[in-house]
Amino acid sequence: MEMRIYRRSTLSRNFARLRSRVGDLVTLRFEHPVSTEAPINERRLFRWLLVCYCIFILYGSFIPFRFSTDADFIRLQWFHVSGREKFFLSLLLEGSLSYSLSLLDVISNFLLFVPFGFLWVRAKMDTPRVAQLPMAALVTGGVGFFFGLAIEVGQLFSLDRTSALSDAICNGLGAAGGTAAYFLLRGLQGRLGALLFRAVRERPSLVLLALLLVVPMASAFYPFEITLDVSTAWENLKRTHWVPFARGFHRFWLDLVIEKVVVCAAVAFLVLRNLSGITLGKRLAMAWAAVTLFAFFTEAGKLFFVGRVPNVENVILSSIGALCGVLLVPPISNLPPVKRRPVESLMVLSLALLAYSELSPFDWIRSVDELPTRVARIEWLPLASYYSTNPQSAVFDLGKKLFLVTPFGFLLAAKLSSRTSRCAWFAAVIGLLIGIVFEICQIALRTRVPSVTDALTFGIAAWIGAELYERYQAITGAEAGSGRISPPIEASAIPR
């Protein structure tokens, strides 16, 4: 009897354990379906991004949208295209193709389709065939080539465009390059992702420092025509301005203050905050010396860029800015109003920089009679100004606006995150409204051209900044397990 009771109790305990494990599996399967749902949502997001980017390519390929269906015009277009492509193929067979193509056109058509290839693979548009890089590059490159070929055929009807088979080939190669970039980033995701994750979570000021260092380099090397020709470097060296302020400032003095003094002050302050383990005096000296040396080597790097002349004034102004960054910015960041409202203080600073960038040199009109002429110059068609300018200038102007507005969107999301769950869209709307206000103000400026493109850029950049804040919040709050954390601004107004 005792043996039966023992066996029966043992069987009951085993059955209870089995039922508990089955219950755990059922709970894991039905109550936490994240592993199956998240990839679907992510794939849907990237497919929408792919659609938007395809619309952007079509828009940029046919702007300003002047077409003709006249048979004689189309026949003439085809005659020129067929003659040019026969010449293109003959040069391809002779191996002298590089002498007939514009390097700028090749690079621009290639880079235009790199995001297309990346998004195509990321959205898993052809899942069974994109498991390996060669097949994925072949499929995506073929899709990019035929997409580009369709665009070139459509440009036969455009009054302002010229069709070329080489453009479609570069589009296909760009799409394949985007696929290769996706596989490369996926291969580095483990090691590189862990490094970036740790940097963003523990020392976000290093990321901000790296971004700020781009500003003086972009300003110094634009339009980025690099050369290794010794004669060009020697000519730039002979034209170097060694005597500072001999004839006053070489540019508008307020531009120099913003680009050299203010930027280098922020860089020096971030360098100072990331130095530790030594005395305060050594930290101040090292931060100042590091920024001054960076400014010196940046000016020296101009020797290897066409049309860029080193200027000692820039080094002096950058050194003054670094000195202000280590001596004046720390006390200012510890003022009671700044410590109480760090996010608002940075937002005011960001808006001030935006206002200066959009309204300088403040050459206002002197009479109301000039307003009709100014209103007539408004560019209502988006991206119209980028179509008529060279690619370097367009990319530089777009990057400058994104660089200035994105931090404002980041700070705005930090302010609104505790009040709404849709702070990204609120930031986009506010950014769009601020852009509209600045463009309206530009109507009263003689040297500015108001455009719809800039207002839209403000809204998009503010949305990007808000999305970056949400990603930053998710990374820094991952260990704590909380969905939301406080804004990433310390009492000193700069995240460390």
C-alpha positions as CSV (number, residue, x, y, z in Angstrom):
1,M,0.0,0.0,0.0
2,E,2.8,2.4,0.9
3,M,4.6,1.6,-2.4
4,R,1.4,2.4,-4.4
5,I,0.9,5.7,-2.6
6,Y,4.5,6.6,-3.3
7,R,4.2,5.8,-7.0
8,R,1.0,7.7,-7.2
9,S,2.4,10.8,-5.6
10,T,5.5,10.6,-7.8
11,L,3.4,10.4,-10.9
12,S,1.3,13.4,-9.7
13,R,4.4,15.5,-9.2
14,N,5.8,14.6,-12.6
15,F,2.5,15.3,-14.2
16,A,2.4,18.7,-12.5
17,R,5.9,19.5,-13.7
18,L,5.0,18.5,-17.3
19,R,1.8,20.6,-17.2
20,S,3.8,23.6,-15.9
21,R,6.4,23.3,-18.7
22,V,3.6,22.9,-21.3
23,G,1.9,26.0,-19.9
24,D,5.1,28.0,-20.1
25,L,5.6,27.0,-23.7
26,V,2.0,28.0,-24.5
27,T,2.4,31.3,-22.8
28,L,5.6,32.0,-24.6
29,R,4.1,31.0,-27.9
30,F,0.8,33.0,-27.7
31,E,1.5,35.9,-25.3
32,H,4.8,37.0,-26.8
33,P,4.6,36.9,-30.6
34,V,7.3,39.5,-31.0
35,S,9.7,37.2,-33.0
36,T,7.1,36.6,-35.7
37,E,5.5,40.1,-35.9
38,A,8.5,42.4,-35.7
39,P,10.1,41.3,-39.0
40,I,6.8,41.8,-40.8
41,N,6.4,45.3,-39.5
42,E,10.1,46.1,-40.3
43,R,9.7,44.7,-43.8
44,R,6.6,46.8,-44.4
45,L,8.5,49.9,-43.2
46,F,11.3,49.4,-45.6
47,R,9.0,48.6,-48.5
48,W,7.3,52.0,-47.9
49,L,10.7,53.6,-47.8
50,L,11.6,51.9,-51.1
51,V,8.4,53.1,-52.7
52,C,9.1,56.7,-51.5
53,Y,12.6,56.5,-52.8
54,C,11.4,55.3,-56.2
55,I,9.1,58.2,-56.4
56,F,12.0,60.5,-55.5
57,I,14.1,59.0,-58.4
58,L,11.2,59.5,-60.8
59,Y,10.6,63.0,-59.7
60,G,14.3,63.9,-59.9
61,S,14.6,62.3,-63.3
62,F,11.9,64.2,-65.0
63,I,11.9,67.6,-63.3
64,P,10.8,70.3,-64.6
65,F,8.2,68.0,-66.3
66,R,8.2,69.5,-69.7
67,F,7.2,66.8,-72.3
68,S,6.5,66.6,-76.0
69,T,4.7,64.0,-78.0
70,D,5.7,65.5,-81.3
71,A,6.8,62.7,-83.7
72,D,9.6,64.8,-85.3
73,F,11.0,65.7,-81.8
74,I,10.9,62.0,-80.7
75,R,12.5,60.9,-83.9
76,L,15.3,63.5,-83.5
77,Q,15.8,62.4,-79.9
78,W,16.0,58.8,-81.0
79,F,18.4,59.7,-83.8
80,H,20.8,61.4,-81.3
81,V,20.5,58.6,-78.8
82,S,21.1,55.8,-81.3
83,G,24.1,57.6,-82.7
84,R,25.5,58.2,-79.3
85,E,25.0,54.7,-78.2
86,K,26.7,53.3,-81.3
87,F,29.7,55.5,-80.5
88,F,29.4,54.3,-76.9
89,L,29.5,50.7,-77.8
90,S,32.4,51.2,-80.2
91,L,34.4,52.9,-77.5
92,L,33.5,50.1,-75.1
93,L,34.9,47.5,-77.6
94,E,38.0,49.6,-78.1
95,G,38.7,50.0,-74.4
96,S,38.7,53.8,-74.5
97,L,35.3,54.3,-72.9
98,S,36.7,56.4,-70.0
99,Y,37.6,59.3,-72.3
100,S,34.0,59.8,-73.5
101,L,32.1,59.6,-70.2
102,S,31.7,62.4,-67.7
103,L,33.1,61.2,-64.3
104,L,30.5,63.3,-62.5
105,D,27.6,61.8,-64.4
106,V,28.9,58.3,-63.8
107,I,29.3,58.9,-60.0
108,S,25.9,60.6,-59.6
109,N,24.0,57.9,-61.5
110,F,25.8,55.2,-59.5
111,L,25.2,56.8,-56.1
112,L,21.6,57.5,-57.0
113,F,20.7,53.8,-57.1
114,V,22.9,52.7,-54.1
115,P,20.0,53.4,-51.6
116,F,17.6,51.7,-54.1
117,G,19.6,48.4,-54.0
118,F,20.0,48.6,-50.2
119,L,16.3,49.1,-49.6
120,W,15.4,46.4,-52.1
121,V,17.3,43.8,-50.3
122,R,16.4,45.1,-46.8
123,A,12.7,45.0,-47.7
124,K,13.2,41.4,-48.8
125,M,11.5,42.0,-52.1
126,D,12.8,38.7,-53.5
127,T,13.5,36.6,-50.4
128,P,14.3,33.2,-52.0
129,R,17.1,34.7,-54.2
130,V,18.8,37.1,-51.9
131,A,20.3,34.7,-49.5
132,Q,23.8,35.0,-51.0
133,L,25.6,38.1,-52.2
134,P,26.3,37.1,-55.9
135,M,22.7,36.2,-56.6
136,A,21.3,39.2,-54.7
137,A,23.6,41.6,-56.5
138,L,22.7,40.1,-59.8
139,V,19.0,40.3,-59.2
140,T,19.0,43.8,-57.7
141,G,21.4,45.1,-60.3
142,G,19.1,43.7,-63.0
143,V,16.1,45.4,-61.4
144,G,18.0,48.7,-61.1
145,F,19.2,48.5,-64.8
146,F,15.7,47.9,-66.1
147,F,14.3,50.6,-63.9
148,G,16.9,53.0,-65.1
149,L,16.3,51.9,-68.7
150,A,12.6,52.7,-68.3
151,I,13.6,56.2,-67.1
152,E,15.8,56.7,-70.1
153,V,13.1,55.7,-72.4
154,G,10.7,58.1,-70.7
155,Q,13.3,60.9,-71.1
156,L,13.0,60.6,-74.9
157,F,9.8,62.6,-74.4
158,S,11.4,65.2,-72.2
159,L,12.4,68.6,-73.5
160,D,15.1,69.1,-70.8
161,R,16.6,65.6,-70.6
162,T,19.0,63.5,-72.6
163,S,18.7,59.7,-72.7
164,A,21.8,57.6,-72.4
165,L,22.4,53.8,-72.1
166,S,25.4,54.5,-69.9
167,D,23.1,56.0,-67.3
168,A,21.0,52.9,-67.0
169,I,24.2,50.7,-66.8
170,C,25.5,53.0,-63.9
171,N,22.1,52.7,-62.3
172,G,22.3,48.9,-62.3
173,L,25.8,48.9,-61.0
174,G,24.7,51.3,-58.2
175,A,21.8,49.0,-57.2
176,A,24.3,46.1,-57.1
177,G,26.6,48.3,-55.0
178,G,23.8,49.0,-52.6
179,T,23.2,45.3,-52.2
180,A,26.9,44.7,-51.5
181,A,26.7,47.5,-48.9
182,Y,23.8,45.8,-47.2
183,F,25.7,42.5,-46.9
184,L,28.8,44.3,-45.7
185,L,26.9,46.1,-42.9
186,R,25.1,42.9,-42.0
187,G,28.4,41.1,-41.7
188,L,29.8,43.9,-39.5
189,Q,26.6,44.3,-37.5
190,G,27.7,42.1,-34.6
191,R,31.1,43.8,-33.9
192,L,30.4,47.2,-35.2
193,G,26.8,47.3,-33.9
194,A,28.1,46.4,-30.4
195,L,30.7,49.2,-30.6
196,L,28.2,51.8,-31.7
197,F,25.6,50.6,-29.1
198,R,28.1,51.0,-26.3
199,A,29.3,54.4,-27.5
200,V,25.7,55.7,-27.8
201,R,24.7,54.3,-24.5
202,E,27.7,55.2,-22.4
203,R,29.4,58.1,-24.1
204,P,27.0,59.9,-26.5
205,S,29.2,63.0,-26.4
206,L,31.8,61.1,-28.5
207,V,29.2,60.7,-31.2
208,L,28.3,64.3,-31.0
209,L,32.0,65.3,-31.1
210,A,32.5,63.2,-34.3
211,L,29.6,64.9,-36.0
212,L,30.8,68.4,-35.0
213,L,34.3,67.6,-36.5
214,V,32.6,67.2,-39.9
215,V,31.6,70.9,-39.9
216,P,35.0,72.5,-40.2
217,M,36.3,69.8,-42.6
218,A,33.3,70.2,-44.9
219,S,33.6,74.0,-44.9
220,A,37.4,73.8,-45.6
221,F,37.4,71.2,-48.4
222,Y,34.2,72.1,-50.3
223,P,33.6,71.5,-53.3
224,F,35.8,68.4,-52.5
225,E,37.9,68.4,-55.7
226,I,40.8,66.4,-54.2
227,T,44.0,66.1,-56.2
228,L,47.4,64.5,-55.7
229,D,49.1,66.7,-58.3
230,V,52.3,68.2,-56.9
231,S,52.0,71.4,-59.0
232,T,48.5,72.1,-57.6
233,A,49.6,71.6,-54.0
234,W,52.6,73.9,-54.7
235,E,50.4,76.5,-56.2
236,N,48.1,76.4,-53.2
237,L,51.1,76.7,-50.9
238,K,52.3,79.8,-52.7
239,R,48.9,81.4,-52.4
240,T,48.6,80.7,-48.7
241,H,47.6,83.7,-46.6
242,W,50.4,83.9,-44.0
243,V,49.7,87.4,-42.6
244,P,46.5,87.3,-40.6
245,F,44.0,90.2,-40.8
246,A,46.2,92.2,-43.2
247,R,43.2,93.6,-45.0
248,G,40.6,92.9,-42.4
249,F,38.6,89.7,-42.4
250,H,38.7,87.6,-45.6
251,R,35.0,86.9,-45.2
252,F,31.9,88.3,-43.5
253,W,33.1,88.5,-39.9
254,L,29.9,87.0,-38.4
255,D,30.2,84.0,-40.7
256,L,33.7,83.4,-39.4
257,V,32.5,83.7,-35.8
258,I,29.8,81.1,-36.3
259,E,31.9,78.6,-38.3
260,K,35.2,78.9,-36.5
261,V,34.7,80.3,-33.0
262,V,31.3,78.8,-32.0
263,V,31.9,75.4,-33.6
264,C,35.4,75.1,-32.2
265,A,34.2,76.2,-28.8
266,A,31.6,73.4,-28.8
267,V,34.3,70.9,-30.0
268,A,36.7,72.0,-27.3
269,F,34.1,71.7,-24.6
270,L,33.2,68.1,-25.6
271,V,36.9,67.2,-25.7
272,L,37.3,68.6,-22.2
273,R,34.4,66.6,-20.9
274,N,35.8,63.4,-22.3
275,L,39.3,63.9,-20.7
276,S,39.7,62.3,-17.3
277,G,42.3,61.0,-14.9
278,I,44.5,64.2,-15.0
279,T,44.4,67.5,-13.3
280,L,42.0,70.3,-14.5
281,G,44.8,72.5,-15.8
282,K,46.2,69.7,-18.0
283,R,42.7,68.9,-19.3
284,L,42.2,72.5,-20.3
285,A,45.5,72.7,-22.0
286,M,45.1,69.4,-23.8
287,A,41.6,70.3,-25.0
288,W,42.7,73.6,-26.4
289,A,45.8,72.2,-28.0
290,A,43.9,69.3,-29.6
291,V,41.4,71.6,-31.3
292,T,44.1,74.1,-32.4
293,L,46.1,71.3,-34.0
294,F,43.0,70.0,-35.7
295,A,42.3,73.4,-37.2
296,F,46.0,73.6,-38.3
297,F,45.9,70.2,-40.0
298,T,42.5,71.0,-41.6
299,E,44.0,74.2,-43.2
300,A,47.1,72.2,-44.3
301,G,44.8,69.7,-45.9
302,K,43.5,72.4,-48.3
303,L,46.8,72.0,-50.2
304,F,45.4,68.8,-51.7
305,F,42.1,70.3,-52.9
306,V,41.7,72.3,-56.1
307,G,40.8,76.0,-55.5
308,R,41.3,75.9,-51.7
309,V,43.9,78.2,-50.1
310,P,45.1,77.8,-46.5
311,N,44.6,80.8,-44.3
312,V,46.2,81.5,-41.0
313,E,43.2,83.5,-39.9
314,N,41.1,80.4,-39.7
315,V,43.6,78.7,-37.3
316,I,43.7,81.8,-35.1
317,L,39.9,82.1,-34.9
318,S,39.6,78.3,-34.2
319,S,42.2,78.6,-31.5
320,I,40.2,81.5,-29.9
321,G,37.0,79.4,-30.2
322,A,38.8,76.5,-28.4
323,L,39.9,78.8,-25.7
324,C,36.3,80.0,-25.2
325,G,35.2,76.4,-25.1
326,V,37.4,75.4,-22.2
327,L,37.1,78.7,-20.2
328,L,33.7,80.2,-20.9
329,V,31.3,77.4,-21.9
330,P,31.7,75.3,-18.6
331,P,30.6,78.3,-16.4
332,I,27.8,79.1,-18.8
333,S,26.5,75.5,-18.7
334,N,26.4,75.6,-14.9
335,L,24.2,78.8,-14.7
336,P,21.0,78.1,-12.8
337,P,18.6,78.8,-15.8
338,V,20.6,76.5,-18.0
339,K,20.8,73.8,-15.4
340,R,17.0,74.0,-14.8
341,R,16.1,73.9,-18.4
342,P,18.9,72.3,-20.4
343,V,16.7,71.1,-23.3
344,E,15.0,74.5,-23.8
345,S,18.4,76.2,-23.7
346,L,19.8,74.0,-26.4
347,M,16.6,74.5,-28.5
348,V,17.0,78.3,-28.3
349,L,20.7,78.0,-29.4
350,S,19.6,75.7,-32.2
351,L,16.9,78.1,-33.4
352,A,19.4,81.0,-33.3
353,L,21.8,79.1,-35.5
354,L,19.0,78.2,-37.9
355,A,17.9,81.8,-38.0
356,Y,21.4,83.0,-38.8
357,S,21.9,80.4,-41.5
358,E,18.6,81.2,-43.2
359,L,18.6,85.0,-42.9
360,S,22.2,86.1,-43.2
361,P,23.6,88.4,-44.5
362,F,20.5,90.3,-43.5
363,D,20.3,92.5,-46.6
364,W,16.6,93.5,-46.2
365,I,14.7,95.3,-48.9
366,R,14.3,99.0,-48.5
367,S,11.0,99.5,-50.1
368,V,7.6,97.8,-50.2
369,D,7.6,98.2,-54.0
370,E,10.2,95.5,-54.2
371,L,7.9,92.8,-52.7
372,P,6.1,91.9,-56.0
373,T,9.5,91.2,-57.6
374,R,10.6,89.1,-54.6
375,V,7.3,87.1,-54.5
376,A,7.7,86.3,-58.2
377,R,11.1,84.7,-57.5
378,I,9.6,82.1,-55.1
379,E,10.4,78.5,-56.2
380,W,7.2,76.7,-55.9
381,L,8.3,73.5,-57.6
382,P,10.2,71.2,-55.1
383,L,13.9,70.5,-56.0
384,A,13.8,73.0,-58.9
385,S,16.9,74.8,-57.6
386,Y,18.8,71.5,-57.2
387,Y,18.1,70.6,-60.8
388,S,19.7,73.8,-62.2
389,T,22.8,73.6,-60.0
390,N,25.8,71.3,-59.9
391,P,25.5,68.1,-57.7
392,Q,28.3,69.2,-55.2
393,S,26.5,72.4,-54.4
394,A,23.1,70.7,-54.1
395,V,24.4,68.0,-51.8
396,F,26.3,70.5,-49.7
397,D,23.3,72.8,-49.3
398,L,21.0,69.8,-48.4
399,G,23.5,68.4,-46.0
400,K,23.9,71.8,-44.3
401,K,20.2,72.1,-43.7
402,L,19.9,68.5,-42.4
403,F,22.9,69.1,-40.1
404,L,21.3,72.2,-38.6
405,V,17.6,71.1,-38.3
406,T,18.1,67.4,-37.2
407,P,19.4,68.4,-33.7
408,F,16.4,70.7,-33.3
409,G,14.1,67.8,-34.0
410,F,16.1,65.6,-31.6
411,L,15.7,68.2,-28.8
412,L,12.0,68.8,-29.7
413,A,11.3,65.1,-29.3
414,A,13.1,65.1,-26.0
415,K,10.7,67.8,-24.8
416,L,7.5,66.2,-26.2
417,S,8.2,62.5,-25.5
418,S,6.6,62.7,-22.1
419,R,3.4,64.3,-23.5
420,T,2.7,62.3,-26.7
421,S,3.6,59.0,-28.3
422,R,3.7,60.6,-31.8
423,C,6.5,63.1,-31.1
424,A,8.1,62.4,-34.5
425,W,5.1,63.7,-36.4
426,F,4.7,66.6,-34.1
427,A,8.4,67.5,-34.7
428,A,7.9,67.2,-38.5
429,V,4.9,69.6,-38.4
430,I,6.7,72.1,-36.2
431,G,9.8,71.9,-38.3
432,L,7.7,72.5,-41.4
433,L,6.1,75.5,-39.9
434,I,9.5,76.9,-38.8
435,G,10.7,76.4,-42.4
436,I,7.7,78.2,-43.8
437,V,8.3,81.1,-41.4
438,F,12.0,81.4,-42.5
439,E,11.1,81.2,-46.2
440,I,8.5,83.9,-45.8
441,C,11.1,86.1,-44.1
442,Q,13.5,85.4,-47.0
443,I,11.0,87.3,-49.3
444,A,12.3,90.5,-47.7
445,L,15.9,89.6,-48.3
446,R,17.6,90.6,-51.6
447,T,20.1,87.8,-51.9
448,R,17.8,84.9,-50.8
449,V,15.5,82.9,-52.9
450,P,12.5,81.4,-51.0
451,S,11.6,77.9,-52.0
452,V,9.2,75.1,-51.1
453,T,12.1,72.7,-51.1
454,D,13.7,74.3,-48.0
455,A,10.5,74.3,-46.0
456,L,10.0,70.6,-46.8
457,T,13.6,69.9,-45.9
458,F,13.0,71.5,-42.5
459,G,10.0,69.1,-41.8
460,I,11.9,66.0,-43.0
461,A,15.0,66.8,-41.0
462,A,13.0,67.5,-37.8
463,W,11.3,64.1,-38.3
464,I,14.6,62.4,-38.7
465,G,15.9,64.1,-35.5
466,A,12.8,62.9,-33.5
467,E,13.3,59.4,-34.8
468,L,16.9,59.4,-33.8
469,Y,15.8,60.5,-30.3
470,E,13.4,57.6,-30.0
471,R,16.2,55.2,-31.1
472,Y,18.6,56.8,-28.6
473,Q,16.0,56.5,-25.9
474,A,15.4,52.8,-26.7
475,I,19.2,52.1,-26.6
476,T,19.9,53.9,-23.3
477,G,16.7,52.5,-21.7
478,A,17.2,48.9,-22.8
479,E,18.9,47.7,-19.6
480,A,16.5,49.4,-17.3
481,G,13.6,47.9,-19.2
482,S,11.6,51.1,-19.2
483,G,9.9,52.3,-22.3
484,R,10.8,55.9,-21.7
485,I,13.6,57.7,-20.0
486,S,14.4,61.3,-19.3
487,P,15.8,63.4,-22.0
488,P,19.5,62.7,-22.8
489,I,20.7,66.1,-21.6
490,E,22.7,66.5,-18.4
491,A,22.7,69.4,-16.1
492,S,25.7,70.8,-18.0
493,A,23.5,71.0,-21.2
494,I,25.7,68.5,-23.0
495,P,25.3,64.7,-22.8
496,R,28.4,62.8,-21.8
